[in-house]
Amino acid sequence: MIRIVQWGCGAMGCGMMALTLKKRNLQLVGAIDSRMAIAGRDVGERLESGRKIGVEIRSDAEQVLKETRPDVVLLATSSFTRDVFEPLSLIAEHGADAITIAEEMAAPRVKAPELARRLDELALARGMTILGTGINPGFVLDSLILMLTGVCQEITAIEAARVNDLSPYGQTVMRTQGIGLAPEEFRRGVADGSVDGHIGFAESIAMLSERLNLEIDDVVEEKAPIITSVARETACIKVAPGMVAGCNHTAKGLRKGQPVITLNHPQQILPQLENQHTGDFINISGRPELHLRIEPEIPGGIGTVAIAVNMIPAVLAAAPGLKMMSDMPLPYCLPNLKAI
Amino acid sequence: MIRIVQWGCGAMGCGMMALTLKKRNLQLVGAIDSRMAIAGRDVGERLESGRKIGVEIRSDAEQVLKETRPDVVLLATSSFTRDVFEPLSLIAEHGADAITIAEEMAAPRVKAPELARRLDELALARGMTILGTGINPGFVLDSLILMLTGVCQEITAIEAARVNDLSPYGQTVMRTQGIGLAPEEFRRGVADGSVDGHIGFAESIAMLSERLNLEIDDVVEEKAPIITSVARETACIKVAPGMVAGCNHTAKGLRKGQPVITLNHPQQILPQLENQHTGDFINISGRPELHLRIEPEIPGGIGTVAIAVNMIPAVLAAAPGLKMMSDMPLPYCLPNLKAI
């Protein structure tokens, strides 16, 4: 049995705990969350499973790690390397491997090279492995592209898009994507940083460029408002015609000024109301040309939870150090307790 | 520089040599082919490149291995484990890793468990790695499916198809697929083994079942004639209406009598004449459901050559033993000498 601690028991963390409980050879031995409203409850209650499982969500991280001696900790607390640096250090010091879904950790040298260097050093010193993963960055716009290039003799350009529907998400996502704003407010939000768009383009481009030797020397990003011409309404927001229903975020990896990698990720609510079909799309120019479509798109939440849990045995088996998905073996779905 | 010997200088072997010559960090140091018409010539002549490269194709395999001391040998001589067993043994004894595109070697324990055991033993004893790969088996209907399952929380069934066009191929392929036969002749050919269909279904299913713990206990295959209703003609064959234009080959991996994996590979000439579109298609049932399409299909020859060469550094870095693609890291396209 592989001993697992979940650190961060929000929506993603709960998904990971629920999945861990369904998998053969995985044993959830602890759960950490610093939020008052969450700590102190049994995991089963938090998962609304109708039964306690005998694992309490606790806020004293260090004590939990010490008492439960996990093999692997799943960390789902933040998108940013600066925020997960201390938890990851603590995990490594307690002799556990770590898998985090912090978007920046998909390629942490991009935004936080010094923290990445220190994490790598610590992981090597302790013989531990740290991996950043997720659906995107971590899979759709990087690993899956790499996998496809495996059957290519040469690559001249990569264009890929992930078109998704944000309808299931709550207020935080609406705010960071600028949904519900007037177009002018959206543009101000982009300028002042309150409209984030997608976090992960620079990381995906770095992973591709490094692995494929594409010699990308600059990354430019653009965030444009998706202005709706029809009323769009979800459980948490109403958007009138003329207002912003999403953020059309594009990043280009340039080499000597020419785009070599173009990644597009328009995120909006209810794209189907304007006949937009969701999906993941990869187009590789080279020999051969390849055109891949996954329609509808791989669901973000389900996919992120899955890949984080599915990478557990590979992370345990991996050489020590700070790893990216491009360093790892082929992912696969771990067997569930109940056979199909 | 990684020292490469090509063993088998037919169409695929020539593709691999040509690609090796284009890649950074790879050096073609030898070439082996036992055929009188091929041995004795310079590789450059064989590739019709208009210049000699100073590497002669030779038939004395053992001597070539001894003199050139390759790091990796690319073996492209046969589809069957029984035929590549001796070459692979010789390669391992000479201290080189091996990559073979023999279809059965994608999962050699399926058809030749005893030879697979001996190859694994020898590879372990010599500290060498042996990998079977190719576009299919090796990628489309197995590794690529595994990769996709990485973002799945559970899998209940897998259905996949590779629909391709055999028009570029020659007499041998036409004969083994039964193209040009009358339907009755095709059925007799299936019965007497002269119509092969696709080699690799059992291997792809074994790789998936083992990795995903699907507990497949039986594999059933069906080869049906694709009877054309229009005249179809390629450079090497004419097929009249009512005759066989291809082999529609399907394999099912069963668990307790129920299909869990269904793989279909209709191979024919000029499918577009009857409005059939070529492509690679993967449908995964489970959580989530996934529907992937690559249209047109990944070209078989180009893709097989690419994946064999692209796996070279991963095979060099791998632990010793007999490996399948499911044991390997994420493939990717190696950089060419000339930047894009």
Contacts between the chains, C-beta under 8 A, distances in Angstrom:
chain1	res1	chain2	res2	distance
A	19	B	153	5.5
A	22	B	153	7.7
A	22	B	154	7.5
A	24	B	213	7.7
A	135	B	151	6.2
A	139	B	150	7.2
A	139	B	151	5.8
A	143	B	147	7.8
A	143	B	330	6.2
A	144	B	147	6.9
A	146	B	330	5.5
A	146	B	331	7.5
A	146	B	332	4.6
A	147	B	143	7.8
A	147	B	144	6.9
A	147	B	147	5.2
A	147	B	330	5.7
A	147	B	331	6.2
A	147	B	332	7.7
A	149	B	310	7.9
A	149	B	331	7.6
A	149	B	332	5.2
A	149	B	333	3.9
A	150	B	139	7.2
A	150	B	306	7.2
A	150	B	307	5.5
A	150	B	310	5.3
A	150	B	311	7.8
A	150	B	330	7.5
A	150	B	331	2.6
A	150	B	332	5.7
A	150	B	333	6.7
A	151	B	135	6.2
A	151	B	139	5.8
A	151	B	298	5.3
A	151	B	302	7.7
A	151	B	303	3.9
A	151	B	306	5.0
A	151	B	307	5.2
A	151	B	310	7.8
A	151	B	331	7.6
A	152	B	306	5.5
A	152	B	310	7.9
A	152	B	333	4.5
A	153	B	19	5.5
A	153	B	22	7.7
A	153	B	302	6.2
A	153	B	305	6.7
A	153	B	306	4.6
A	153	B	309	7.7
A	153	B	333	7.4
A	154	B	22	7.5
A	154	B	333	6.8
A	154	B	336	5.4
A	154	B	340	7.3
A	155	B	333	5.2
A	155	B	340	6.7
A	156	B	340	4.9
A	157	B	340	7.7
A	211	B	332	5.1
A	212	B	332	6.2
A	212	B	333	5.9
A	212	B	335	6.8
A	213	B	24	7.7
A	213	B	335	3.6
A	213	B	339	7.7
A	214	B	340	7.1
A	215	B	339	6.2
A	255	B	340	7.7
A	260	B	340	6.8
A	286	B	333	7.6
A	287	B	302	6.4
A	288	B	298	6.6
A	288	B	299	4.9
A	288	B	302	5.0
A	288	B	303	7.0
A	290	B	294	6.3
A	290	B	298	6.4
A	291	B	294	6.5
A	291	B	295	6.0
A	291	B	296	7.9
A	292	B	292	6.7
A	292	B	293	7.2
A	292	B	294	4.9
A	293	B	292	7.2
A	293	B	293	4.9
A	293	B	294	7.8
A	293	B	295	7.6
A	294	B	290	6.3
A	294	B	291	6.5
A	294	B	292	4.9
A	294	B	293	7.8
A	295	B	291	6.0
A	295	B	293	7.6
A	296	B	291	7.9
A	298	B	151	5.3
A	298	B	288	6.6
A	298	B	290	6.4
A	299	B	288	4.9
A	302	B	151	7.7
A	302	B	153	6.2
A	302	B	287	6.4
A	302	B	288	5.0
A	303	B	151	3.9
A	303	B	288	7.0
A	305	B	153	6.7
A	306	B	150	7.2
A	306	B	151	5.0
A	306	B	152	5.5
A	306	B	153	4.6
A	307	B	150	5.5
A	307	B	151	5.2
A	309	B	153	7.7
A	310	B	149	7.9
A	310	B	150	5.3
A	310	B	151	7.8
A	310	B	152	7.9
A	311	B	150	7.8
A	325	B	330	7.1
A	326	B	330	6.1
A	326	B	332	7.2
A	327	B	329	7.2
A	328	B	329	6.6
A	328	B	330	6.6
A	329	B	327	7.2
A	329	B	328	6.6
A	329	B	329	5.2
A	329	B	330	7.2
A	330	B	143	6.2
A	330	B	146	5.5
A	330	B	147	5.7
A	330	B	150	7.5
A	330	B	325	7.1
A	330	B	326	6.1
A	330	B	328	6.5
A	330	B	329	7.2
A	330	B	330	6.1
A	331	B	146	7.5
A	331	B	147	6.2
A	331	B	149	7.5
A	331	B	150	2.6
A	331	B	151	7.6
A	332	B	146	4.6
A	332	B	147	7.7
A	332	B	149	5.2
A	332	B	150	5.7
A	332	B	211	5.1
A	332	B	212	6.2
A	332	B	326	7.1
A	333	B	149	3.9
A	333	B	150	6.7
A	333	B	152	4.5
A	333	B	153	7.3
A	333	B	154	6.8
A	333	B	155	5.2
A	333	B	212	6.0
A	333	B	286	7.6
A	335	B	212	6.9
A	335	B	213	3.6
A	336	B	154	5.3
A	339	B	213	7.7
A	339	B	215	6.1
A	340	B	154	7.3
A	340	B	155	6.8
A	340	B	156	4.9
A	340	B	157	7.6
A	340	B	214	7.1
A	340	B	255	7.7
A	340	B	260	6.8
